[in-house]
Structure formats: C-alpha cells, structure tokens
C-alpha cells in the first residue's frame, strides 16, 4: 500500500490520468475541443509537478513548463478561471484514492495537505504565467499601435513629415520625440513637418509637449514646423493664451511643403 502522495500517484498513475482527463474535458468547451491525447500528455507532466510542488515552493522547471502551456492556451481562448477550475478537479480524483489507499490516518492527512499545497502552488504558477503573458501581449500591441500612430515619413530628400493622430499624453509624447530624433539622424533631414491635423485635443500640456519636440529637433540641426493648424485649433490656442510666435506654423501640409522646398532651395516644376 502507498504511504505518500508521490507513491500513490505512481502506483495508480493510469487510473488517475484517465479519470482526470474525463473530468477536464467535461469542465469547459475549450477542454472538450482539445484532443484527449494532448490533455493526457499534459496531465502526466502535471502529476509530476504535483509531486515536486508538494515539497518545494518554487521550481524553475515547473515555472517554465507552465509558461509554455500558457503560450499555447491563451491564443486558443482559454481563460485563467477555467484553467484554475481544471487544476482543482484533480482533488476529485486523488482525494478518494488517498482515503482508500493510505490506511494510516496521520499519513492520509499528510498526503491530503501535500495535495492541497501542491494544487495551490500550481494554480499560482498558472496565474503568474497567465498575467505575465497577457502583459507582454498588451505591451506588444501598445508598441505596434504607437508605431502605427506616429509614422515618421520621408516625403523628400531632407524633409520628414510626422502626422500625429489622437490624444497625446506624456508617454506618447516621449515616444514621438524619440522616433523623430532617430529618423532625423538616420535620414540627415533638415526640415520636419509636424502635422497635427488629426490630433485629438489641444491644451497647454499638449502644446508644451509639441514645443519640446520642436526644440529637440532644432538641437539636431533640423527646422521643425507645425502644420495642420485648423481655425478651431488656432482659436483654442489664442483662447488659452499660448504664445507660438517662436514656432513656424502653417494651416496645411501643402503650405508646409512649399515652405520646406524654398527653405532647401528646391523647386518643383512641371515636366516639359
């Protein structure tokens, strides 16, 4: 007769795997759609983790395994709640076996305590892996959105255009400035047109951030002008009492381009 949780799992391995797979597939639509062979493979590894985690609070191999499973499960739509529910279904399989197979009451209680401890540690590892992955996914999406929302475009040799869409907060302002400065250095551009036609709102904070971007560009030797000043934006700037006399502004991107061509001594003429 087995005396410990580990011995019990080893002695009744196949019975435990079979019963646990059946319960997991009945627990949610995602598990029901997962092949039994795949679940059985993961269950066998999970049983090893239960034995390990019943004695060790932290195991790097277990953490990495759970992280890999998270990377498989999350894209397929698994939620943390249904995974946690599935983890604790193992109690329904193991507790009757513990009480049936371990005759000594003291050892039985010890095995039950080890099982509960291991399952909670396993669930905690899943939570850590799940939230770490979610955070990484959100960060990647955030970086992609920032890249799409602030595309620095070379419109002519020596001329960059930076259309700004949506609201501009401190974090996004820093990203815009960093992207622009890198583009100025990379392209050796002499003129930058900050197009605020699509900007979400104008207030003193946004203007201060734009002025900072202009000054940073000028420190790299590029003239930086603000274009896309609509009548509404102009009225807001005057109402707020913001002084833009030291910044070159234009109502449209076309006017800014015309100025940039003259500034660089370029002329666009129709073909003969």
C-alpha positions in Angstrom: 0.0 0.0 0.0 1.3 3.5 -0.8 2.3 5.7 2.1 2.9 9.1 0.4 1.2 11.2 -2.2 4.1 10.5 -4.6 3.8 6.8 -4.2 0.1 6.9 -4.6 0.4 8.8 -7.9 3.0 6.4 -9.1 1.0 3.3 -8.1 -2.3 4.4 -9.7 -0.9 6.6 -12.5 -3.1 5.4 -15.4 -6.3 5.4 -13.3 -5.6 9.0 -12.2 -4.7 10.2 -15.7 -7.8 8.6 -17.2 -10.2 10.0 -14.6 -8.6 13.4 -14.7 -8.8 13.7 -18.5 -12.5 12.8 -18.4 -13.2 15.5 -15.8 -11.2 18.1 -17.6 -13.0 17.5 -20.9 -16.3 17.9 -19.2 -15.3 21.1 -17.4 -15.3 23.5 -20.4 -15.8 23.9 -24.1 -12.1 24.6 -24.6 -11.0 21.4 -22.9 -13.8 19.5 -24.7 -12.4 20.6 -28.0 -8.8 19.6 -27.0 -7.8 16.0 -28.1 -7.7 13.6 -25.2 -4.1 12.5 -26.1 -2.9 16.1 -25.7 -4.7 16.5 -22.4 -3.3 13.2 -21.1 0.2 14.2 -22.0 -0.1 17.5 -20.0 -1.8 15.6 -17.2 1.1 13.3 -16.8 3.5 16.2 -16.6 1.2 18.0 -14.2 1.2 14.9 -11.9 5.0 15.1 -11.8 4.7 18.8 -10.8 2.2 18.0 -8.1 4.7 15.6 -6.6 7.5 18.2 -6.9 5.5 21.2 -5.7 4.2 19.3 -2.6 7.7 19.6 -1.2 9.2 22.7 -2.9 7.5 26.1 -3.0 9.2 27.2 -6.2 10.6 25.2 -9.1 12.1 26.9 -12.1 11.4 24.0 -14.4 7.8 23.9 -13.3 7.5 27.7 -13.9 8.9 27.4 -17.4 6.7 24.5 -18.2 3.6 26.4 -17.1 4.7 29.4 -19.0 5.0 27.3 -22.2 1.5 25.9 -21.6 0.2 29.5 -21.2 1.6 30.4 -24.5 -0.3 27.5 -26.0 -3.6 28.0 -24.1 -4.1 31.8 -24.2 -4.1 32.2 -28.0 -6.7 29.5 -28.1 -9.0 31.4 -25.9 -8.5 29.6 -22.5 -9.3 31.8 -19.5 -7.5 31.7 -16.3 -10.7 30.8 -14.4 -11.3 27.6 -16.4 -7.7 26.5 -16.1 -7.8 27.0 -12.3 -11.0 25.1 -12.1 -9.4 22.3 -14.1 -6.4 22.2 -11.8 -8.5 21.7 -8.7 -10.5 19.0 -10.3 -7.5 16.8 -9.6 -8.7 16.8 -5.9 -11.9 14.9 -7.1 -9.6 12.2 -8.5 -6.9 12.0 -5.8 -8.8 12.5 -2.5 -10.9 9.3 -2.8 -7.7 7.4 -3.7 -5.8 8.8 -0.8 -8.6 7.8 1.7 -8.9 4.4 0.0 -5.3 3.5 -0.4 -3.5 5.1 2.6 -4.7 3.3 5.7 -2.7 5.3 8.3 -4.8 8.3 9.3 -1.8 10.5 10.0 -0.2 9.7 6.6 -3.6 10.2 5.0 -3.9 13.7 6.4 -0.3 14.5 5.4 -1.0 13.4 1.8 -4.1 15.5 1.7 -2.2 18.5 3.0 0.5 17.9 0.4 -2.1 17.7 -2.4 -3.8 20.9 -1.4 -0.5 22.7 -1.1 0.7 21.5 -4.5 -2.5 22.4 -6.2 -2.4 25.9 -4.8 1.2 26.3 -5.9 0.4 25.0 -9.3 -2.5 27.4 -9.6 -0.3 30.3 -8.5 2.3 29.4 -11.2 -0.5 29.4 -13.8 -1.7 32.8 -12.6 1.8 34.2 -12.8 2.4 32.8 -16.3 -1.0 34.0 -17.5 -0.6 37.6 -16.3 3.0 37.8 -17.5 1.9 36.7 -20.9 -1.1 39.0 -21.0 1.1 41.9 -20.1 3.6 41.0 -22.8 0.8 40.8 -25.4 -0.6 44.1 -24.3 2.9 45.7 -24.5 3.5 44.3 -28.0 0.1 45.7 -29.1 0.8 49.0 -27.5 4.2 49.3 -29.3 2.6 48.4 -32.6 -0.2 51.0 -32.1 2.4 53.6 -31.2 4.4 52.8 -34.3 1.3 53.0 -36.5 0.0 56.2 -34.8 3.3 58.1 -35.2 4.8 57.2 -38.6 7.8 59.4 -39.4 7.7 59.6 -43.2 10.4 60.8 -45.6 8.5 62.9 -48.1 11.5 64.3 -49.9 15.3 64.2 -49.6 15.9 66.3 -46.4 12.2 66.6 -45.5 10.3 64.5 -42.9 6.6 64.5 -42.1 5.2 63.3 -38.8 1.4 63.1 -38.7 0.1 63.0 -35.2 -3.3 61.3 -34.6 -5.4 61.1 -31.4 -4.6 62.2 -27.9 -1.0 63.0 -26.9 0.0 62.2 -23.3 3.4 62.4 -21.7 4.3 58.8 -22.5 3.3 59.1 -26.2 5.0 62.5 -26.5 8.3 60.9 -25.4 7.8 58.1 -27.9 7.0 60.6 -30.7 10.1 62.7 -29.9 12.4 59.6 -29.7 11.1 58.3 -33.0 11.5 61.6 -34.7 15.0 62.3 -33.4 16.1 58.9 -34.5 14.6 59.5 -38.0 16.4 62.9 -38.3 19.7 61.3 -37.5 19.1 58.3 -39.8 18.0 60.4 -42.8 20.0 63.5 -42.1 16.9 65.6 -42.8 16.9 69.3 -42.5 13.2 70.0 -42.2 10.5 68.3 -40.1 6.8 69.0 -40.6 4.7 68.1 -37.5 1.2 67.6 -38.9 -1.4 68.0 -36.1 -4.5 67.8 -38.4 -5.6 64.6 -36.7 -4.7 65.4 -33.2 -7.3 64.6 -30.6 -7.3 67.7 -28.4 -5.3 70.8 -27.9 -4.4 72.2 -24.4 -1.5 73.8 -22.7 0.1 70.4 -21.9 -0.1 69.2 -25.5 1.3 72.4 -26.8 4.2 72.2 -24.3 4.9 68.7 -25.5 4.9 69.8 -29.1 7.2 72.7 -28.3 9.6 70.3 -26.6 9.6 68.1 -29.7 10.3 71.1 -31.9 13.2 72.2 -29.7 14.8 68.7 -29.6 14.6 68.6 -33.4 16.2 72.0 -33.7 19.1 70.9 -31.4 19.9 68.3 -34.1 20.0 71.0 -36.7 16.6 70.4 -38.3 14.0 73.1 -38.8 10.7 71.8 -37.2 7.4 73.4 -38.2 3.9 72.7 -37.1 1.3 72.3 -39.9 -2.3 71.4 -40.0 -3.4 74.4 -37.8 -7.2 74.4 -38.4 -9.3 77.5 -37.5 -10.6 75.7 -34.5 -7.1 74.8 -33.2 -6.0 78.4 -33.9 -8.9 79.7 -31.9 -8.2 77.3 -29.0 -4.5 78.3 -28.9 -5.4 82.0 -28.8 -8.1 81.4 -26.1 -5.6 79.6 -23.9 -3.1 82.4 -24.3 -0.4 80.2 -25.7 2.4 82.0 -27.5 3.6 80.3 -30.6 5.5 83.2 -32.1 8.8 81.4 -31.9 7.4 78.4 -33.9 6.8 78.4 -37.6 3.2 77.2 -38.3 1.2 76.6 -41.4 -2.5 75.9 -42.0 -1.9 72.9 -44.2 0.7 70.3 -45.0 0.9 71.6 -48.6 1.9 75.1 -47.3 4.5 73.5 -45.1 6.0 71.5 -48.1 6.1 74.7 -50.2 8.0 76.4 -47.4 10.3 73.4 -47.0 11.2 73.4 -50.7 12.0 77.1 -50.6 14.0 76.7 -47.4 16.1 74.0 -49.1 16.4 75.9 -52.4 14.3 73.3 -54.3 11.7 74.0 -56.9 9.1 71.6 -58.2 8.3 72.3 -61.8 6.1 70.5 -64.4 7.7 68.4 -67.0 8.3 70.0 -70.3 
